[in-house]
Amino acid sequence: MTTSLEPVVIVGGGQSGLAAARAALSVGLRPVVLEAGVEPVGSWPGYYDSLTLFSPARYSSLPGMAFDGGDPDRYPTRDEVAAYLRRYAGRIDAEIRTGARVAAVLPRPGGGYLVHTDGGDEIATAGIIAASGSFSNPYVPVLPGRDAYPGEVRHVAHYRRPEPYAGKRVLVVGAGNSAVQVAYELAPHATVTLATRAPIQFLPQRIRGRDLHHWLRVTGADLLPRAVLNRLVRHAAVLDAGVYRDAITSGLLARREMFTAFTTDGVIWADGTHEAVDAVLFATGYRPNLDYLAPLGALDDGMPRHVAGVSTTHRGLVYLGLEFQRSFSSNTLRGVGRDASHVVAALSGGESGGSRRRQLMRRSPVRR
């Protein structure tokens, strides 16, 4: 048993967890980052090989460190982002424990929490920042006939490159950026159909010679709350310089209304027709990976109960990196820093102000 200043425990060492650690340090708290993976880069190394950011490097950095290393108007690759996060982690004076998967967070007698890891550690803390993201919890809808279908069914979280699908008939389910990007990459190798519940909407990547993210910043649209965004964009919208829309209009990519069921060799489309297919890739999003909070009763069917990232069920519990947590850019590199400052302020301040900060900083045991 060792004794230490009581830490603020941050669950997750990706972009959200690192932004949270920096924000916590800036107000005098001592963060301990618990990252399940082997390095503090979050889910980035696990994305498909060709992934690039949809925002230029100049708009894709965390607070305090620009995204350097080349043309600021380039769209950084998956590996560039992972390398950037490694450098960022190295510049933060915070304790980062890798290979530390959180198994459960339990209430502590007298207040605060006990954080238990798979490795057997127990950490006492008055504050939890749940920044574990959602990549490890991909969502695949349940459809009739799935058990009888012998072909490949997987989420794009497990897709890497197009070559294994050469010559196959492939369905990609989804109408967002990942669905269209993966379908477009597959098209030269396979017969590809996009299955969506509504026509795909496109947003221009560049407007008047400037990337869309320039206009999001100068107009303040990056900060619009979700309720306003829902009125402006009814469905998922794909950022496009023209190539994706052209691929659909030219017939390189087919698009059909979502199928209703699997069969023993394919799917049944909404119009009742049958088509044999070899593989189905679901680009249907993710759900927050927060099972470790279930013992607290902080979740509602796996989803956090919160307002703008601050728990409505437990004092000293905040969230970071949730989609549309406070704005359009909440779960992005360019936006998570703003949310980190917000939730850390709520964690360290609140009604009791300085006394709350002293509670988070008091001396308390960390058991190993």
C-alpha positions, -999 to 999 in steps of 0.1 A, spaced: 0 0 0 13 34 -10 0 69 -1 -4 97 -27 -23 129 -33 -58 116 -43 -59 116 -81 -87 123 -105 -90 91 -124 -95 94 -162 -107 62 -178 -93 61 -213 -60 74 -228 -71 84 -263 -77 119 -275 -104 125 -249 -84 112 -220 -53 132 -229 -73 164 -233 -89 157 -199 -55 152 -183 -42 185 -196 -73 203 -184 -71 187 -150 -35 197 -146 -43 233 -156 -66 237 -125 -42 220 -101 -56 185 -100 -36 153 -103 -48 131 -131 -42 94 -133 -50 81 -168 -59 44 -171 -56 32 -207 -66 -4 -216 -43 -5 -246 -5 -8 -249 0 29 -255 -20 62 -250 -33 66 -286 -69 54 -281 -85 36 -310 -66 52 -339 -43 23 -347 -73 0 -350 -91 20 -378 -89 9 -414 -56 14 -432 -67 42 -456 -85 64 -430 -78 101 -431 -92 128 -410 -121 147 -425 -106 180 -411 -73 195 -422 -43 194 -399 -47 231 -389 -81 223 -374 -73 189 -359 -52 196 -328 -57 192 -291 -51 222 -268 -15 233 -264 1 214 -293 -4 221 -330 -7 193 -355 27 198 -371 47 179 -397 38 192 -431 12 211 -450 -14 224 -425 -41 220 -451 -35 183 -456 -58 156 -442 -38 136 -417 -37 98 -420 -46 73 -393 -9 67 -385 -2 105 -383 -29 109 -358 -16 81 -337 19 96 -338 6 130 -328 -12 115 -298 20 97 -287 39 131 -288 11 148 -270 11 122 -242 48 126 -238 44 163 -232 18 159 -204 31 157 -169 5 132 -159 7 96 -147 -5 74 -176 -9 37 -170 -12 15 -201 -25 -20 -200 -49 -9 -172 -84 -18 -182 -110 -6 -157 -133 -34 -146 -156 -15 -123 -162 18 -105 -178 14 -71 -190 39 -45 -166 45 -17 -179 45 19 -179 81 30 -180 95 -5 -160 92 -37 -152 61 -57 -130 30 -58 -117 22 -93 -109 -15 -99 -88 -26 -128 -85 -60 -144 -49 -62 -131 -61 -60 -95 -54 -24 -87 -78 -4 -65 -76 34 -67 -95 57 -44 -107 90 -59 -133 117 -55 -135 123 -92 -140 102 -123 -137 114 -159 -152 86 -182 -133 92 -214 -132 56 -227 -149 64 -261 -170 39 -281 -147 23 -307 -146 -10 -287 -184 -11 -287 -195 -12 -323 -232 -13 -330 -247 -38 -354 -285 -39 -357 -303 -73 -352 -320 -84 -384 -342 -115 -391 -323 -144 -406 -289 -134 -395 -281 -168 -379 -289 -186 -412 -267 -164 -434 -233 -181 -440 -215 -151 -455 -192 -126 -437 -209 -101 -414 -188 -76 -397 -187 -40 -385 -163 -16 -402 -144 -14 -369 -129 -47 -381 -124 -38 -417 -88 -30 -427 -83 -31 -465 -102 -39 -497 -81 -68 -512 -97 -96 -493 -130 -87 -509 -118 -88 -545 -144 -103 -569 -171 -105 -541 -206 -90 -539 -205 -67 -509 -231 -46 -491 -220 -17 -470 -247 -6 -445 -248 31 -435 -250 66 -449 -222 84 -430 -186 92 -438 -171 58 -430 -197 39 -449 -192 59 -481 -154 60 -478 -152 22 -473 -177 15 -501 -157 38 -525 -125 21 -516 -140 -14 -522 -156 -5 -556 -126 -11 -578 -122 -46 -563 -158 -58 -557 -194 -53 -566 -206 -29 -540 -240 -16 -529 -247 9 -502 -277 0 -481 -293 31 -464 -326 40 -448 -326 74 -466 -308 90 -495 -273 100 -487 -268 137 -480 -235 154 -489 -217 184 -476 -191 201 -498 -156 196 -485 -146 230 -498 -166 262 -501 -151 292 -520 -117 276 -519 -117 270 -482 -122 237 -463 -156 234 -446 -139 234 -412 -127 269 -418 -163 281 -422 -174 260 -392 -149 279 -371 -154 314 -384 -192 312 -382 -193 295 -348 -212 265 -362 -187 242 -344 -203 253 -312 -239 249 -322 -258 226 -297 -273 193 -309 -309 206 -310 -299 232 -335 -279 208 -356 -308 184 -358 -328 211 -375 -301 219 -399 -290 183 -408 -318 157 -406 -296 127 -414 -260 118 -415 -241 139 -440 -210 129 -459 -181 153 -465 -173 152 -502 -151 169 -527 -173 155 -554 -159 120 -559 -184 102 -537 -214 118 -552 -200 111 -587 -194 75 -578 -231 70 -570 -245 90 -599 -221 72 -624 -232 38 -611 -198 29 -597 -215 26 -564 -252 14 -562 -275 26 -535 -306 8 -523 -331 12 -495 -320 -8 -465 -327 -46 -467 -352 -61 -443 -337 -96 -436 -309 -120 -443 -315 -152 -463 -294 -184 -466 -273 -168 -493 -280 -130 -492 -306 -105 -483 -342 -94 -490 -345 -58 -500 -372 -34 -489 -391 -40 -522 -392 -77 -516 -366 -87 -541 -338 -112 -532 -301 -107 -538 -272 -131 -532 -243 -114 -515 -209 -126 -501 -203 -101 -473 -221 -74 -454 -202 -46 -436 -221 -25 -411 -210 11 -407 -237 17 -382 -218 36 -355 -208 28 -320 -222 30 -285 -204 44 -254 -181 19 -238 -191 25 -202 -200 -9 -187 -176 -3 -158 -201 23 -145 -230 -1 -144 -224 -10 -107 -230 27 -99 -264 28 -116 -252 57 -137 -264 43 -170 -297 40 -187 -296 10 -211 -259 15 -214 -261 52 -221 -249 78 -197 -273 101 -179 -258 135 -182 -262 171 -192 -233 185 -213 -210 158 -199 -218 162 -162 -235 133 -146 -271 138 -134 -269 108 -111 -235 110 -93 -215 139 -79 -179 138 -91 -186 119 -123 -182 135 -157 -180 122 -193 -159 132 -222 -158 123 -259 -195 115 -263 -210 123 -297 -227 157 -297 -219 160 -260 -221 197 -262 -216 206 -298 -211 193 -334 -174 188 -327 -175 173 -292 -160 139 -301 -133 152 -325 -97 163 -321 -107 199 -327 -135 200 -303 -128 177 -273 -105 202 -257 -134 227 -251 -155 200 -236 -125 189 -214 -123 223 -199 -160 224 -193 -162 191 -174 -130 196 -154 -144 230 -143 -176 212 -132 -155 185 -114 -132 209 -96 -156 238 -89 -193 234 -86 -213 248 -57 -186 243 -32 -158 258 -53 -124 256 -36 -136 231 -10 -144 207 -38 -110 211 -52 -94 204 -18 -115 173 -15 -101 161 -49 -66 169 -37 -66 155 -2 -43 127 8 -57 93 4 -45 57 -2 -39 42 -36 -40 4 -32 -21 -18 -56 
